[in-house]
Amino acid sequence: MQTENEKRNAPVRLMSHLVAGFPDAETSVAVADALVRGGTSILEVQLAFSDPSADGPAIQTASTVALEKGFSTRKGLEIVKRIRERHPETPIYVMTYGSLAFTPGVENFVVACKEAGASACIVPDLPFDGDEGLTEACRKHGLENIPVAAPSMRRERLDALASRGFEYVYAALRAGTTGSETTIDRATLDFIDAVGARGSKVLGGFGIRNGEQSRVLCRHVHAVVAGSVFVNLLLERPGTPEGRAEALAAIEAKARELSGIGG
């Protein structure tokens, strides 16, 4: 039996978010490499969108940079494929917004994600009870649709979501957008428990910045999710080769802190 100290120091299952094409295609692949070296168990790769509803300033900026450099869904999925080839043992979840799924047709979008090597889709603005066929298409083609739950949901809807039989549910730990610091309190943990009440594996994120938060949260979720904290490490440094190398080292170190795998 593990002691309390061993439990506190055990590795954390970490799901790390990156934006495909930010700050460029090559660097975004290198970011994935750094995250995996840092102990990331799941990669969440975002396809940039011009009008995101859930992204905070850091990820909005990253998406804008990618779009200004000619990002497209096709190019984003090419990056997903490259990452899959480099890290075949690391599941990749494609995250984006409904418009990018609607444009080619929801089923065509799901097929493209599958062919790129993704194992799941996360589309925050397609709710579980009005997803335009996303769940059906994912099940047909062997992917998971991962709906998003927020603390602002009425308890009846939260219970309905929990009872739908989704393998995974993404729990946004607070209302609003990504990036701002999150306080993990009793209300947060009660919300997480409600999301997973019927057996869904909960992916919990929004505002995770440090190992202390990660260690507290990991006891209540299947995976701890972090994103803006990595994007900011790139935004804070110049786009020179030296700046990029420094940022990648910092990203790996932060992933190690959050995943608890040490130096």
VOBA-1610 file (N, C-alpha, C; in pm, whole numbers, padded with zeros to 5 digits, always signed):
BEGIN
Met+00084-00120+00000Met+00000+00000+00000Met+00088+00125+00000Gln+00050+00224-00083Gln+00128+00347-00092Gln+00108+00433+00032Thr+00216+00497+00077Thr+00204+00595+00183Thr+00149+00725+00125Glu+00105+00815+00213Glu+00056+00945+00166Glu+00165+01021+00092Asn+00289+01009+00138Asn+00399+01079+00071Asn+00422+01022-00068Glu+00412+00889-00082Glu+00428+00827-00213Glu+00317+00869-00308Lys+00195+00879-00256Lys+00083+00923-00338Lys+00105+01065-00388Arg+00155+01152-00299Arg+00178+01292-00337Arg+00284+01303-00445Asn+00382+01211-00444Asn+00493+01220-00537Asn+00479+01128-00658Ala+00366+01060-00670Ala+00344+00970-00783Ala+00326+01051-00911Pro+00366+00997-01027Pro+00346+01069-01153Pro+00199+01100-01179Val+00176+01210-01247Val+00041+01256-01280Val+00016+01227-01427Arg-00103+01176-01458Arg-00139+01163-01600Arg-00171+01303-01652Leu-00089+01351-01744Leu-00098+01489-01791Leu-00144+01493-01936Met-00245+01575-01963Met-00291+01601-02099Met-00250+01744-02133Ser-00161+01756-02231Ser-00103+01886-02263Ser-00155+01939-02396His-00185+02068-02397His-00249+02134-02510His-00144+02213-02589Leu-00151+02201-02721Leu-00069+02288-02807Leu-00152+02328-02928Val-00113+02438-02990Val-00183+02490-03108Val-00103+02453-03232Ala-00164+02375-03321Ala-00095+02335-03444Ala-00061+02458-03528Gly+00065+02469-03567Gly+00107+02581-03650Gly+00154+02702-03572Phe+00156+02695-03438Phe+00207+02807-03359Phe+00338+02766-03294Pro+00439+02852-03304Pro+00446+02974-03385Pro+00470+02946-03533Asp+00499+02819-03564Asp+00509+02772-03701Asp+00498+02620-03695Ala+00488+02556-03810Ala+00464+02412-03812Ala+00577+02335-03745Glu+00701+02369-03778Glu+00815+02294-03724Glu+00823+02307-03573Thr+00801+02429-03524Thr+00812+02449-03380Thr+00698+02381-03306Ser+00579+02379-03365Ser+00468+02312-03295Ser+00493+02162-03283Val+00558+02102-03381Val+00598+01962-03370Val+00703+01946-03260Ala+00797+02040-03255Ala+00900+02036-03151Ala+00840+02055-03012Val+00735+02135-03002Val+00665+02151-02874Val+00607+02017-02831Ala+00544+01945-02924Ala+00491+01813-02891Ala+00601+01721-02840Asp+00718+01725-02905Asp+00831+01644-02860Asp+00869+01679-02717Ala+00878+01810-02687Ala+00917+01854-02553Ala+00814+01811-02449Leu+00687+01820-02484Leu+00581+01782-02391Leu+00587+01632-02360Val+00611+01551-02462Val+00620+01407-02439Val+00743+01374-02355Arg+00855+01440-02384Arg+00975+01418-02301Arg+00948+01456-02156Gly+00862+01556-02136Gly+00830+01603-02002Gly+00727+01520-01928Gly+00683+01411-01989Gly+00592+01322-01918Gly+00447+01331-01958Thr+00416+01404-02064Thr+00278+01414-02112Thr+00227+01277-02156Ser+00107+01243-02111Ser+00045+01115-02147Ser-00049+01127-02265Ile-00112+01245-02282Ile-00208+01270-02389Ile-00177+01407-02448Leu-00177+01418-02579Leu-00158+01547-02646Leu-00293+01596-02699Glu-00328+01718-02663Glu-00448+01783-02716Glu-00400+01886-02818Val-00427+01862-02945Val-00377+01949-03051Val-00493+02032-03104Gln-00481+02163-03089Gln-00588+02255-03131Gln-00568+02299-03275Leu-00678+02296-03350Leu-00682+02355-03483Leu-00730+02498-03467Ala-00648+02594-03507Ala-00676+02735-03483Ala-00806+02779-03549Phe-00879+02866-03477Phe-01005+02920-03526Phe-01007+03069-03494Ser-01069+03148-03581Ser-01061+03294-03570Ser-01150+03353-03462Asp-01252+03280-03416Asp-01345+03336-03320Asp-01375+03235-03209Pro-01275+03197-03132Pro-01295+03094-03030Pro-01377+03145-02912Ser-01458+03057-02854Ser-01544+03098-02743Ser-01486+03064-02607Ala-01392+02970-02601Ala-01342+02925-02471Ala-01196+02958-02447Asp-01127+03015-02547Asp-00984+03038-02534Asp-00953+03172-02470Gly-00857+03170-02377Gly-00810+03294-02317Gly-00709+03364-02406Pro-00650+03474-02358Pro-00562+03556-02441Pro-00443+03482-02502Ala-00380+03394-02425Ala-00260+03326-02476Ala-00294+03238-02595Ile-00396+03154-02581Ile-00430+03063-02690Ile-00494+03138-02806Gln-00569+03245-02778Gln-00620+03328-02887Gln-00506+03387-02968Thr-00404+03436-02898Thr-00288+03492-02968Thr-00218+03387-03052Ala-00201+03268-02995Ala-00136+03160-03068Ala-00215+03124-03193Ser-00347+03119-03182Ser-00430+03087-03298Ser-00420+03196-03404Thr-00416+03322-03360Thr-00404+03433-03454Thr-00273+03425-03531Val-00165+03396-03460Val-00034+03382-03525Val-00038+03270-03630Ala-00096+03156-03592Ala-00104+03043-03685Ala-00185+03080-03810Leu-00299+03149-03788Leu-00384+03187-03901Leu-00315+03288-03992Glu-00241+03381-03933Glu-00170+03480-04013Glu-00060+03417-04099Lys-00013+03300-04057Lys+00091+03230-04133Lys+00033+03128-04230Gly-00099+03136-04252Gly-00160+03051-04353Gly-00211+02918-04303Phe-00234+02909-04171Phe-00287+02785-04116Phe-00419+02748-04182Ser-00441+02619-04201Ser-00569+02566-04247Ser-00593+02435-04174Thr-00718+02387-04177Thr-00748+02259-04114Thr-00661+02149-04173Arg-00644+02149-04304Arg-00561+02048-04369Arg-00419+02051-04317Lys-00362+02172-04308Lys-00225+02183-04258Lys-00215+02141-04111Gly-00319+02175-04034Gly-00320+02135-03893Gly-00321+01984-03878Leu-00401+01916-03960Leu-00407+01771-03952Leu-00279+01706-04006Glu-00211+01774-04096Glu-00079+01724-04137Glu+00019+01727-04019Ile+00008+01831-03936Ile+00092+01838-03816Ile+00055+01726-03719Val-00075+01703-03702Val-00121+01592-03618Val-00059+01461-03667Lys-00061+01439-03798Lys-00005+01316-03854Lys+00144+01304-03825Arg+00216+01415-03838Arg+00360+01412-03809Arg+00385+01377-03663Ile+00306+01437-03574Ile+00323+01408-03432Ile+00290+01262-03402Arg+00185+01212-03462Arg+00145+01071-03443Arg+00258+00978-03485Glu+00324+01009-03599Glu+00434+00924-03648Glu+00552+00928-03552Arg+00575+01043-03489Arg+00688+01057-03396Arg+00658+00997-03260His+00530+00995-03222His+00491+00949-03088His+00371+00855-03098Pro+00392+00738-03156Pro+00279+00647-03181Pro+00211+00596-03055Glu+00279+00602-02941Glu+00219+00552-02816Glu+00142+00659-02740Thr+00145+00784-02788Thr+00079+00894-02718Thr-00053+00929-02786Pro-00167+00910-02721Pro-00295+00946-02783Pro-00301+01095-02816Ile-00362+01127-02930Ile-00380+01266-02971Ile-00529+01295-02982Tyr-00572+01400-02912Tyr-00710+01446-02920Tyr-00711+01577-02997Val-00789+01585-03103Val-00799+01708-03182Val-00906+01796-03121Met-00870+01920-03090Met-00964+02016-03033Met-00983+02131-03132Thr-01107+02170-03154Thr-01135+02286-03238Thr-01277+02333-03211Tyr-01330+02414-03303Tyr-01466+02468-03287Tyr-01555+02422-03401Gly-01687+02431-03376Gly-01785+02372-03464Gly-01775+02414-03609Ser-01739+02538-03634Ser-01732+02587-03771Ser-01635+02506-03856Leu-01522+02467-03799Leu-01423+02390-03875Leu-01470+02247-03900Ala-01558+02197-03814Ala-01615+02065-03838Ala-01730+02071-03939Phe-01807+02181-03934Phe-01919+02197-04027Phe-01874+02215-04171Thr-01765+02289-04190Thr-01725+02329-04325Thr-01709+02211-04421Pro-01636+02106-04382Pro-01626+01990-04472Pro-01740+01891-04452Gly-01823+01913-04350Gly-01922+01815-04308Gly-01869+01741-04187Val-01953+01722-04085Val-01905+01667-03958Val-01841+01529-03977Glu-01906+01443-04053Glu-01849+01309-04071Glu-01718+01315-04148Asn-01710+01398-04250Asn-01584+01412-04324Asn-01473+01463-04233Phe-01507+01556-04145Phe-01408+01608-04050Phe-01357+01497-03959Val-01448+01417-03907Val-01409+01307-03819Val-01320+01208-03893Val-01354+01175-04016Val-01273+01083-04095Val-01131+01141-04115Ala-01124+01271-04142Ala-00993+01335-04161Ala-00910+01328-04033Cys-00975+01348-03919Cys-00905+01338-03790Cys-00853+01196-03768Lys-00938+01099-03799Lys-00899+00959-03784Lys-00779+00926-03873Glu-00784+00971-03997Glu-00676+00942-04091Glu-00545+01008-04050Ala-00556+01121-03980Ala-00435+01190-03931Ala-00375+01122-03809Gly-00452+01033-03745Gly-00400+00961-03629Gly-00459+01001-03496Ala-00563+01086-03499Ala-00628+01126-03374Ala-00714+01013-03321Ser-00733+01010-03191Ser-00820+00910-03131Ser-00944+00972-03067Ala-00954+01105-03067Ala-01071+01171-03010Ala-01084+01312-03064Cys-01205+01366-03053Cys-01234+01504-03091Cys-01294+01578-02971Ile-01253+01703-02954Ile-01310+01791-02852Ile-01355+01917-02922Val-01486+01941-02922Val-01543+02059-02989Val-01633+02130-02887Pro-01579+02227-02812Pro-01650+02285-02699Pro-01784+02349-02731Asp-01799+02404-02852Asp-01925+02472-02883Asp-02029+02380-02948Leu-02004+02250-02946Leu-02106+02153-02985Leu-02146+02076-02858Pro-02254+02115-02791Pro-02293+02052-02665Pro-02335+01907-02683Phe-02327+01830-02577Phe-02355+01687-02584Phe-02496+01657-02633Asp-02591+01748-02608Asp-02729+01723-02647Asp-02768+01800-02773Gly-02669+01846-02847Gly-02693+01915-02975Gly-02565+01922-03055Asp-02504+01805-03079Asp-02369+01805-03136Asp-02366+01785-03287Glu-02480+01798-03353Glu-02487+01791-03499Glu-02430+01661-03556Gly-02444+01553-03480Gly-02399+01423-03529Gly-02255+01389-03500Leu-02186+01470-03420Leu-02044+01446-03393Leu-02022+01315-03319Thr-02101+01289-03215Thr-02084+01166-03138Thr-02108+01043-03227Glu-02214+01048-03306Glu-02245+00936-03395Glu-02133+00912-03495Ala-02080+01019-03553Ala-01972+01005-03651Ala-01846+00950-03585Cys-01817+00997-03465Cys-01699+00947-03394Cys-01712+00797-03366Arg-01828+00757-03318Arg-01848+00615-03287Arg-01839+00530-03414Lys-01891+00581-03522Lys-01888+00508-03650Lys-01745+00484-03697His-01657+00581-03671His-01521+00574-03726His-01415+00545-03620Gly-01458+00503-03501Gly-01363+00457-03402Gly-01292+00564-03323Leu-01352+00682-03310Leu-01297+00789-03227Leu-01392+00813-03109Glu-01343+00887-03012Glu-01427+00933-02902Glu-01463+01079-02924Asn-01589+01113-02901Asn-01625+01254-02888Asn-01619+01286-02739Ile-01546+01391-02705Ile-01530+01428-02564Ile-01605+01559-02540Pro-01723+01552-02480Pro-01799+01675-02454Pro-01737+01753-02339Val-01774+01880-02331Val-01719+01968-02228Val-01828+02002-02127Ala-01797+01987-01999Ala-01887+02024-01890Ala-01829+02145-01818Ala-01915+02236-01777Ala-01871+02356-01705Ala-01949+02369-01574Pro-01891+02432-01472Pro-01959+02446-01343Pro-02090+02523-01353Ser-02107+02602-01458Ser-02229+02680-01475Ser-02348+02596-01523Met-02324+02471-01563Met-02434+02385-01608Met-02531+02356-01496Arg-02660+02357-01530Arg-02761+02317-01432Arg-02738+02172-01392Arg-02772+02139-01270Arg-02748+02003-01221Arg-02821+01900-01306Glu-02941+01934-01356Glu-03015+01838-01438Glu-02939+01806-01567Arg-02880+01909-01631Arg-02804+01885-01755Arg-02676+01809-01723Leu-02613+01842-01611Leu-02492+01772-01571Leu-02520+01624-01549Asp-02632+01594-01484Asp-02672+01454-01463Asp-02701+01386-01596Ala-02765+01460-01688Ala-02796+01403-01819Ala-02667+01372-01896Leu-02570+01463-01889Leu-02440+01440-01955Leu-02372+01318-01895Ala-02370+01311-01763Ala-02302+01200-01696Ala-02364+01065-01731Ser-02492+01066-01764Ser-02563+00940-01791Ser-02558+00898-01938Arg-02492+00977-02025Arg-02490+00948-02168Arg-02390+00839-02208Gly-02305+00798-02117Gly-02212+00690-02148Gly-02086+00732-02223Phe-02050+00860-02216Phe-01925+00903-02279Phe-01806+00842-02206Glu-01708+00794-02281Glu-01588+00739-02219Glu-01512+00846-02141Tyr-01504+00967-02200Tyr-01435+01079-02138Tyr-01524+01203-02140Val-01508+01286-02039Val-01571+01419-02037Val-01465+01519-01994Tyr-01457+01629-02067Tyr-01365+01737-02029Tyr-01438+01827-01931Ala-01384+01841-01812Ala-01443+01927-01710Ala-01365+02058-01703Ala-01428+02166-01749Ala-01368+02299-01734Ala-01386+02340-01588Leu-01279+02364-01518Leu-01285+02378-01373Leu-01347+02508-01325Arg-01371+02599-01417Arg-01440+02722-01382Arg-01503+02778-01508Ala-01592+02875-01489Ala-01654+02942-01603Ala-01552+03037-01666Gly-01582+03083-01789Gly-01495+03180-01855Gly-01405+03113-01958Thr-01286+03172-01977Thr-01193+03123-02078Thr-01069+03066-02014Thr-00989+03000-02095Thr-00866+02938-02046Thr-00764+03043-02004Gly-00668+03000-01923Gly-00552+03084-01895Gly-00549+03146-01758Ser-00661+03201-01710Ser-00662+03261-01577Ser-00640+03154-01472Glu-00579+03193-01361Glu-00548+03094-01258Glu-00675+03039-01196Thr-00674+02910-01166Thr-00789+02842-01111Thr-00762+02803-00966Thr-00859+02826-00881Thr-00853+02780-00743Thr-00929+02649-00731Ile-00862+02546-00683Ile-00925+02416-00669Ile-00978+02405-00527Asp-01107+02424-00512Asp-01169+02420-00379Asp-01269+02307-00373Arg-01343+02300-00262Arg-01439+02192-00242Arg-01546+02193-00351Ala-01589+02312-00390Ala-01691+02320-00495Ala-01639+02264-00627Thr-01512+02292-00657Thr-01451+02237-00779Thr-01450+02086-00775Leu-01411+02029-00663Leu-01401+01884-00652Leu-01540+01820-00655Asp-01640+01886-00595Asp-01777+01833-00601Asp-01826+01831-00746Phe-01793+01936-00822Phe-01830+01941-00964Phe-01766+01826-01040Ile-01637+01805-01019Ile-01567+01695-01087Ile-01632+01561-01055Asp-01664+01542-00928Asp-01726+01415-00888Asp-01862+01396-00956Ala-01936+01506-00973Ala-02066+01497-01041Ala-02048+01461-01189Val-01945+01516-01252Val-01919+01487-01394Val-01890+01338-01413Gly-01814+01280-01322Gly-01775+01141-01335Gly-01863+01043-01259Ala-01979+01090-01216Ala-02064+01008-01129Ala-02110+00877-01191Arg-02122+00874-01325Arg-02170+00752-01392Arg-02058+00675-01461Gly-01934+00708-01428Gly-01823+00627-01478Gly-01739+00689-01588Ser-01776+00806-01639Ser-01691+00871-01740Ser-01557+00910-01680Lys-01453+00901-01759Lys-01320+00944-01715Lys-01311+01095-01734Val-01278+01165-01627Val-01281+01311-01630Val-01143+01366-01662Leu-01140+01457-01762Leu-01020+01532-01797Leu-01041+01672-01742Gly-00962+01712-01643Gly-00987+01838-01574Gly-00883+01943-01602Gly-00929+02060-01649Gly-00835+02167-01677Gly-00900+02304-01674Phe-00825+02405-01716Phe-00853+02549-01715Phe-00771+02612-01603Gly-00662+02676-01639Gly-00586+02753-01543Gly-00489+02674-01457Ile-00448+02555-01500Ile-00350+02477-01425Ile-00211+02530-01458Arg-00140+02572-01355Arg-00011+02639-01377Arg+00106+02575-01307Asn+00082+02498-01200Asn+00195+02450-01122Asn+00171+02308-01070Gly+00279+02249-01023Gly+00274+02112-00976Gly+00184+02092-00857Glu+00174+02192-00771Glu+00087+02178-00654Glu-00058+02160-00696Gln-00105+02245-00789Gln-00241+02229-00840Gln-00259+02092-00904Ser-00161+02052-00983Ser-00168+01925-01054Ser-00179+01807-00958Arg-00101+01810-00851Arg-00103+01699-00755Arg-00236+01692-00680Val-00295+01806-00649Val-00426+01806-00584Val-00533+01753-00678Leu-00531+01801-00801Leu-00636+01767-00897Leu-00627+01621-00942Cys-00507+01567-00954Cys-00491+01434-01014Cys-00561+01325-00934Arg-00588+01350-00808Arg-00656+01249-00726Arg-00804+01238-00760His-00854+01334-00839His-00998+01339-00867His-01031+01325-01015Val-00929+01319-01102Val-00955+01315-01246Val-00872+01204-01311His-00912+01167-01430His-00834+01071-01509His-00705+01135-01559Ala-00714+01263-01600Ala-00596+01335-01646Ala-00611+01483-01614Val-00501+01544-01576Val-00494+01688-01555Val-00461+01754-01688Val-00534+01860-01723Val-00515+01928-01852Val-00448+02063-01831Ala-00346+02091-01911Ala-00278+02221-01907Ala-00250+02266-02049Gly-00262+02397-02073Gly-00239+02448-02207Gly-00177+02586-02211Ser-00248+02685-02157Ser-00198+02822-02165Ser-00061+02838-02101Val-00034+02760-01997Val+00095+02771-01930Val+00209+02738-02026Phe+00187+02647-02121Phe+00290+02613-02220Phe+00297+02719-02331Val+00181+02764-02376Val+00177+02865-02482Val+00248+02992-02435Asn+00226+03031-02311Asn+00290+03153-02259Asn+00442+03142-02259Leu+00495+03024-02240Leu+00641+03008-02240Leu+00700+03038-02377Leu+00623+03017-02483Leu+00666+03057-02617Leu+00644+03206-02640Leu+00530+03257-02594Leu+00499+03399-02616Leu+00597+03491-02543Glu+00651+03445-02433Glu+00739+03528-02351Glu+00881+03541-02407Arg+00912+03462-02509Arg+01049+03460-02560Arg+01054+03503-02705Pro+01167+03558-02746Pro+01179+03604-02886Pro+01175+03487-02983Gly+01135+03515-03105Gly+01124+03411-03207Gly+01255+03382-03276Thr+01365+03395-03207Thr+01497+03361-03261Thr+01525+03214-03233Pro+01621+03154-03301Pro+01655+03014-03270Pro+01689+02995-03122Glu+01762+03093-03066Glu+01797+03082-02924Glu+01673+03092-02836Gly+01582+03184-02872Gly+01459+03200-02794Gly+01372+03076-02801Arg+01362+03016-02919Arg+01282+02894-02936Arg+01341+02780-02855Ala+01474+02765-02859Ala+01540+02657-02785Ala+01515+02675-02635Glu+01522+02799-02589Glu+01498+02828-02448Glu+01352+02795-02412Ala+01261+02832-02500Ala+01119+02805-02475Ala+01091+02656-02470Leu+01149+02580-02561Leu+01126+02435-02563Leu+01180+02369-02436Ala+01296+02416-02389Ala+01350+02363-02263Ala+01258+02395-02147Ala+01203+02517-02148Ala+01112+02558-02040Ala+00982+02479-02046Ile+00933+02450-02166Ile+00811+02370-02182Ile+00832+02229-02128Glu+00944+02169-02162Glu+00973+02036-02110Glu+00981+02037-01957Ala+01048+02139-01902Ala+01060+02150-01757Ala+00925+02169-01690Lys+00839+02251-01750Lys+00706+02273-01692Lys+00623+02144-01699Ala+00633+02072-01811Ala+00561+01945-01820Ala+00610+01847-01713Arg+00741+01845-01689Arg+00795+01760-01583Arg+00739+01800-01447Glu+00729+01929-01423Glu+00672+01976-01296Glu+00527+01930-01282Leu+00448+01948-01387Leu+00305+01916-01379Leu+00281+01765-01377Ser+00364+01688-01448Ser+00346+01544-01452Ser+00411+01474-01333Gly+00502+01545-01266Gly+00566+01489-01147Gly+00672+01386-01177Ile+00729+01388-01300Ile+00828+01283-01330Ile+00969+01323-01289Gly+00987+01445-01241Gly+01119+01485-01190Gly+01213+01532-01299Gly+01338+01547-01264Gly+01436+01603-01355Gly+01492+01504-01453
//
